[in-house]
């Protein structure tokens, strides 16, 4: 199994992106783990694996990633078949930006295919629609249709 996730490049790319730039500032990184390991090992070990994969995020990797994306723009590049993607949007700043008409009511991805993965998971910040809650966050998970009965049973 492979996890795909996005990482912020704003402090890694040389020269840095200009202050006030609100476009995309992230690239995909990957951490590989077997399903058995994921299920059987403690969560902290999976977190450590992800942290270790972040050492690959440097200026050279970022420029190479951008070059490959540019070369294959029309090919519909994805993270691959059966990849579980996840990303944390809590600290991006989208939920607090004000272009003159107030903060957004909510922030969420327009498509589940944003990571090019099969079952993405998004950690999202609370927003104006959540009555000013600051502690915690929202989680958006995409599951296969075949997983829904077990998920519903677990939730009940």
Backbone as CSV, one residue per row, in Angstrom:
resi,resn,N_x,N_y,N_z,CA_x,CA_y,CA_z,C_x,C_y,C_z
1,UNK,0.852,-1.160,0.000,0.000,0.000,0.000,0.898,1.222,0.000
2,UNK,0.450,2.232,-0.650,1.218,3.461,-0.686,0.322,4.626,-0.292
3,UNK,0.816,5.470,0.623,0.126,6.695,0.983,0.714,7.823,0.150
4,UNK,-0.142,8.634,-0.417,0.308,9.838,-1.115,-0.191,11.019,-0.294
5,UNK,0.668,11.985,-0.107,0.234,13.178,0.618,0.949,14.395,0.043
6,UNK,0.354,15.543,0.272,0.932,16.789,-0.215,1.719,17.439,0.909
7,UNK,2.819,18.079,0.535,3.596,18.809,1.523,3.829,20.234,1.022
8,UNK,3.842,21.146,1.946,4.040,22.561,1.656,5.489,22.790,1.221
9,UNK,5.676,23.494,0.116,7.027,23.744,-0.385,7.463,25.188,-0.184
10,UNK,6.630,26.004,0.398,6.900,27.441,0.481,8.231,27.770,1.136
11,UNK,8.656,26.991,2.108,9.930,27.256,2.785,11.077,26.422,2.225
12,UNK,10.756,25.508,1.306,11.777,24.595,0.793,12.347,25.007,-0.553
13,UNK,11.528,25.608,-1.393,11.954,25.956,-2.737,12.849,27.203,-2.687
14,UNK,13.880,27.207,-3.529,14.831,28.327,-3.590,14.758,28.962,-4.977
15,UNK,14.485,30.214,-5.131,14.087,31.151,-4.079,12.673,30.841,-3.598
16,UNK,12.333,31.292,-2.390,11.002,31.004,-1.846,9.899,31.692,-2.658
17,UNK,8.698,31.134,-2.558,7.558,31.775,-3.220,7.338,33.143,-2.585
18,UNK,6.912,34.127,-3.367,6.767,35.486,-2.827,5.661,35.580,-1.779
19,UNK,5.850,36.469,-0.811,4.841,36.715,0.214,3.531,37.127,-0.458
20,UNK,2.437,36.575,0.006,1.136,36.911,-0.555,0.713,36.026,-1.714
21,UNK,1.574,35.105,-2.159,1.222,34.184,-3.240,0.206,33.182,-2.713
22,UNK,-0.978,33.124,-3.360,-2.040,32.235,-2.898,-2.267,31.055,-3.820
23,UNK,-1.400,30.843,-4.787,-1.536,29.684,-5.667,-1.043,28.434,-4.970
24,UNK,-1.075,27.324,-5.694,-0.600,26.064,-5.127,0.863,26.191,-4.731
25,UNK,1.190,25.641,-3.602,2.559,25.637,-3.105,2.852,24.295,-2.453
26,UNK,2.578,23.207,-3.189,2.770,21.886,-2.608,3.144,20.873,-3.687
27,UNK,3.758,19.781,-3.251,4.075,18.661,-4.128,3.690,17.376,-3.391
28,UNK,3.548,16.305,-4.150,3.215,15.011,-3.559,4.459,14.314,-3.035
29,UNK,4.297,13.659,-1.914,5.304,12.760,-1.358,4.619,11.419,-1.103
30,UNK,5.421,10.379,-0.910,4.865,9.043,-0.779,5.532,8.291,0.360
31,UNK,4.750,7.454,1.024,5.256,6.552,2.054,4.663,5.181,1.776
32,UNK,5.514,4.161,1.711,5.044,2.822,1.374,5.002,1.947,2.621
33,UNK,3.889,1.203,2.766,3.692,0.316,3.906,2.735,-0.789,3.476
34,UNK,2.922,-1.970,4.011,1.997,-3.052,3.678,0.709,-2.864,4.478
35,UNK,-0.365,-3.379,3.960,-1.647,-3.282,4.662,-1.546,-3.977,6.011
36,UNK,-0.863,-5.107,6.042,-0.693,-5.843,7.297,0.014,-4.979,8.342
37,UNK,1.108,-4.320,7.936,1.826,-3.437,8.867,0.929,-2.302,9.344
38,UNK,0.200,-1.715,8.424,-0.672,-0.589,8.773,-1.695,-0.996,9.824
39,UNK,-2.260,-2.172,9.670,-3.303,-2.634,10.589,-2.712,-3.112,11.917
40,UNK,-1.573,-3.770,11.876,-1.039,-4.406,13.078,-0.112,-3.543,13.919
41,UNK,0.582,-2.601,13.305,1.533,-1.818,14.092,0.846,-0.614,14.729
42,UNK,1.443,-0.061,15.782,0.873,1.137,16.414,0.874,2.310,15.428
43,UNK,-0.077,3.204,15.585,-0.212,4.359,14.697,1.065,5.198,14.669
44,UNK,1.753,5.309,15.806,2.950,6.147,15.846,4.024,5.658,14.879
45,UNK,4.065,4.341,14.595,5.052,3.832,13.651,4.739,4.287,12.224
46,UNK,3.464,4.348,11.890,3.062,4.850,10.577,3.377,6.337,10.475
47,UNK,3.135,7.068,11.545,3.458,8.499,11.571,4.958,8.702,11.382
48,UNK,5.771,7.883,12.017,7.226,7.964,11.855,7.637,7.701,10.405
49,UNK,7.003,6.734,9.760,7.289,6.431,8.359,7.011,7.654,7.485
50,UNK,5.903,8.313,7.741,5.537,9.506,6.974,6.543,10.627,7.237
51,UNK,6.909,10.824,8.487,7.903,11.855,8.822,9.220,11.600,8.097
52,UNK,9.653,10.337,8.069,10.909,9.993,7.390,10.825,10.253,5.901
53,UNK,9.653,10.058,5.307,9.517,10.293,3.869,9.619,11.784,3.534
54,UNK,9.383,12.638,4.514,9.446,14.085,4.274,10.866,14.593,4.041
55,UNK,11.871,13.805,4.394,13.251,14.252,4.165,13.535,14.374,2.670
56,UNK,12.710,13.731,1.839,12.874,13.829,0.386,12.420,15.171,-0.174
57,UNK,11.739,15.939,0.634,11.225,17.232,0.170,12.328,18.282,0.277
58,UNK,13.016,18.498,-0.833,14.034,19.545,-0.891,13.905,20.248,-2.243
59,UNK,14.688,21.267,-2.458,14.581,22.054,-3.681,14.766,21.196,-4.932
60,UNK,15.725,20.276,-4.905,15.971,19.412,-6.068,14.758,18.526,-6.373
61,UNK,14.177,17.907,-5.334,12.997,17.055,-5.529,11.833,17.879,-6.082
62,UNK,11.638,19.056,-5.518,10.528,19.917,-5.941,10.662,20.288,-7.412
63,UNK,11.846,20.700,-7.818,12.056,21.089,-9.225,11.886,19.891,-10.162
64,UNK,12.350,18.726,-9.743,12.176,17.521,-10.538,10.689,17.161,-10.656
65,UNK,9.969,17.256,-9.558,8.530,16.969,-9.541,7.798,17.907,-10.510
66,UNK,8.116,19.182,-10.447,7.474,20.175,-11.327,7.801,19.873,-12.790
67,UNK,9.060,19.541,-13.092,9.457,19.204,-14.465,8.671,18.011,-14.996
68,UNK,8.550,16.961,-14.193,7.810,15.766,-14.623,6.332,16.097,-14.850
69,UNK,5.758,16.893,-13.968,4.360,17.287,-14.137,4.179,18.074,-15.432
70,UNK,5.109,18.957,-15.725,5.025,19.764,-16.942,5.166,18.894,-18.194
71,UNK,6.107,17.958,-18.167,6.326,17.081,-19.319,5.119,16.191,-19.614
72,UNK,4.407,15.789,-18.568,3.312,14.830,-18.723,1.955,15.425,-18.372
73,UNK,1.826,16.723,-18.507,0.601,17.433,-18.132,-0.649,16.817,-18.768
74,UNK,-0.584,16.450,-20.018,-1.753,15.923,-20.720,-2.015,14.444,-20.493
75,UNK,-1.135,13.766,-19.766,-1.273,12.325,-19.576,-2.204,11.935,-18.430
76,UNK,-2.665,12.900,-17.677,-3.529,12.578,-16.538,-2.780,11.844,-15.440
77,UNK,-1.661,12.396,-15.022,-0.835,11.766,-13.996,-1.618,11.641,-12.700
78,UNK,-1.532,10.467,-12.091,-2.139,10.240,-10.785,-1.089,9.623,-9.876
79,UNK,-1.447,9.460,-8.628,-0.536,8.841,-7.668,-0.400,7.347,-7.929
80,UNK,-1.286,6.784,-8.707,-1.227,5.364,-9.030,-2.500,4.646,-8.638
81,UNK,-2.611,3.409,-9.062,-3.786,2.601,-8.774,-3.774,2.152,-7.317
82,UNK,-4.920,2.231,-6.688,-5.089,1.745,-5.315,-4.218,2.487,-4.302
83,UNK,-3.990,3.765,-4.494,-3.220,4.572,-3.551,-4.177,5.286,-2.619
84,UNK,-3.891,5.237,-1.335,-4.686,5.972,-0.356,-3.995,7.297,-0.090
85,UNK,-4.613,8.373,-0.492,-4.008,9.693,-0.324,-4.595,10.413,0.868
86,UNK,-3.804,11.243,1.484,-4.305,12.072,2.564,-3.546,13.382,2.572
87,UNK,-4.193,14.411,3.069,-3.539,15.714,3.157,-4.172,16.524,4.271
88,UNK,-3.394,17.376,4.860,-3.828,18.205,5.980,-3.949,19.634,5.509
89,UNK,-5.174,20.130,5.448,-5.426,21.502,5.009,-5.634,22.461,6.179
90,UNK,-5.381,22.032,7.401,-5.675,22.876,8.567,-4.802,24.120,8.633
91,UNK,-3.611,24.071,8.083,-2.679,25.185,8.246,-2.365,25.911,6.942
92,UNK,-3.104,25.616,5.901,-2.850,26.251,4.604,-3.219,27.730,4.633
93,UNK,-4.272,28.072,5.356,-4.694,29.467,5.440,-5.938,29.784,4.632
94,UNK,-6.449,28.823,3.866,-7.651,29.069,3.061,-8.843,29.472,3.904
95,UNK,-8.935,28.965,5.119,-10.123,29.229,5.941,-10.131,30.622,6.548
96,UNK,-9.022,31.345,6.470,-8.979,32.671,7.072,-8.756,33.803,6.075
97,UNK,-8.495,33.481,4.813,-8.245,34.526,3.827,-9.528,35.318,3.568
98,UNK,-9.393,36.624,3.429,-10.554,37.493,3.185,-10.230,38.376,1.989
99,UNK,-10.955,38.161,0.877,-10.757,38.954,-0.329,-11.682,40.166,-0.376
100,UNK,-12.262,40.503,0.765,-13.096,41.696,0.840,-14.547,41.426,1.214
101,UNK,-14.962,40.172,1.235,-16.355,39.867,1.581,-16.439,38.911,2.759
102,UNK,-15.361,38.800,3.530,-15.354,37.961,4.724,-14.703,36.611,4.474
103,UNK,-14.466,35.896,5.566,-13.836,34.576,5.487,-14.793,33.584,4.829
104,UNK,-14.279,32.529,4.245,-15.153,31.540,3.607,-16.050,30.839,4.628
105,UNK,-17.215,30.428,4.174,-18.132,29.686,5.032,-17.536,28.325,5.375
106,UNK,-16.974,27.669,4.401,-16.299,26.393,4.627,-15.237,26.190,3.556
107,UNK,-14.294,25.335,3.843,-13.220,25.019,2.904,-13.207,23.508,2.741
108,UNK,-13.259,23.041,1.501,-13.178,21.614,1.221,-12.762,21.414,-0.223
109,UNK,-12.239,20.228,-0.542,-11.819,19.981,-1.918,-13.021,19.867,-2.843
110,UNK,-12.884,20.348,-4.056,-13.959,20.294,-5.036,-14.125,18.872,-5.567
111,UNK,-13.035,18.122,-5.613,-13.076,16.769,-6.149,-12.262,15.830,-5.279
112,UNK,-12.682,14.586,-5.201,-11.901,13.598,-4.455,-10.655,13.204,-5.222
113,UNK,-10.556,13.587,-6.476,-9.422,13.201,-7.311,-8.273,14.210,-7.242
114,UNK,-8.335,15.121,-6.305,-7.315,16.168,-6.216,-5.922,15.590,-5.958
115,UNK,-5.835,14.475,-5.265,-4.537,13.853,-5.013,-4.206,12.801,-6.057
116,UNK,-5.132,12.526,-6.954,-4.922,11.475,-7.927,-4.983,10.106,-7.279
117,UNK,-5.596,10.028,-6.126,-5.625,8.765,-5.408,-7.020,8.154,-5.412
118,UNK,-7.094,6.950,-4.913,-8.319,6.173,-4.966,-9.248,6.485,-3.804
119,UNK,-8.699,6.631,-2.608,-9.499,6.860,-1.404,-8.889,7.987,-0.572
120,UNK,-8.971,9.222,-1.032,-8.315,10.293,-0.289,-9.005,10.629,1.035
121,UNK,-8.218,11.191,1.921,-8.697,11.658,3.216,-8.148,13.070,3.407
122,UNK,-9.020,14.000,3.786,-8.628,15.389,3.986,-8.872,15.792,5.434
123,UNK,-7.868,16.387,6.084,-8.038,17.009,7.388,-8.309,18.480,7.097
124,UNK,-9.485,18.957,7.477,-9.928,20.304,7.117,-10.120,21.162,8.358
125,UNK,-9.838,22.452,8.251,-10.032,23.334,9.398,-11.508,23.643,9.607
126,UNK,-11.849,23.978,10.839,-13.179,24.545,11.066,-13.222,25.881,10.342
127,UNK,-14.392,26.326,9.992,-14.513,27.590,9.275,-15.674,28.390,9.849
128,UNK,-16.018,29.481,9.195,-17.072,30.372,9.678,-18.384,29.635,9.922
129,UNK,-18.648,28.568,9.187,-19.889,27.806,9.342,-19.909,26.987,10.629
130,UNK,-18.791,26.900,11.335,-18.705,26.095,12.541,-18.728,26.934,13.818
131,UNK,-19.294,28.097,13.758,-19.474,28.924,14.944,-18.200,29.301,15.667
132,UNK,-17.113,29.490,14.945,-15.866,29.946,15.550,-15.098,28.886,16.317
133,UNK,-15.421,27.598,16.134,-14.672,26.543,16.822,-13.211,26.607,16.401
134,UNK,-12.328,26.493,17.350,-10.889,26.527,17.054,-10.222,25.191,17.352
135,UNK,-10.725,24.452,18.347,-10.135,23.167,18.709,-10.710,22.071,17.826
136,UNK,-9.851,21.200,17.342,-10.286,20.091,16.512,-10.285,20.441,15.039
137,UNK,-10.833,19.529,14.242,-10.879,19.725,12.800,-11.894,18.773,12.201
138,UNK,-12.212,18.986,10.937,-13.126,18.121,10.202,-12.304,17.126,9.397
139,UNK,-12.867,15.946,9.170,-12.199,14.925,8.364,-13.149,14.519,7.244
140,UNK,-12.681,14.624,6.013,-13.451,14.157,4.858,-12.761,12.905,4.338
141,UNK,-13.495,11.799,4.315,-12.943,10.520,3.884,-13.756,10.004,2.705
142,UNK,-13.077,9.479,1.703,-13.738,8.828,0.576,-13.499,7.331,0.702
143,UNK,-14.578,6.574,0.687,-14.472,5.124,0.787,-15.036,4.463,-0.460
144,UNK,-14.562,3.264,-0.740,-15.131,2.476,-1.824,-16.567,2.112,-1.457
145,UNK,-17.404,1.939,-2.450,-18.792,1.567,-2.226,-18.874,0.254,-1.437
146,UNK,-17.975,-0.666,-1.731,-17.996,-1.965,-1.051,-17.622,-1.856,0.423
147,UNK,-16.969,-0.770,0.829,-16.577,-0.585,2.229,-17.676,0.073,3.058
148,UNK,-18.686,0.628,2.415,-19.709,1.390,3.129,-20.505,0.566,4.151
149,UNK,-20.954,-0.669,3.851,-21.699,-1.421,4.872,-20.901,-1.611,6.167
150,UNK,-19.624,-1.973,6.057,-18.793,-2.158,7.240,-18.587,-0.822,7.964
151,UNK,-18.412,0.261,7.199,-18.241,1.579,7.813,-19.500,1.983,8.593
152,UNK,-20.655,1.808,7.983,-21.918,2.154,8.658,-22.097,1.334,9.927
153,UNK,-21.765,0.035,9.856,-21.879,-0.830,11.031,-20.956,-0.333,12.138
154,UNK,-19.710,-0.002,11.783,-18.738,0.490,12.756,-19.201,1.806,13.390
155,UNK,-19.772,2.690,12.581,-20.239,3.983,13.091,-21.418,3.824,14.047
156,UNK,-22.265,2.838,13.767,-23.405,2.587,14.672,-22.928,1.986,15.975
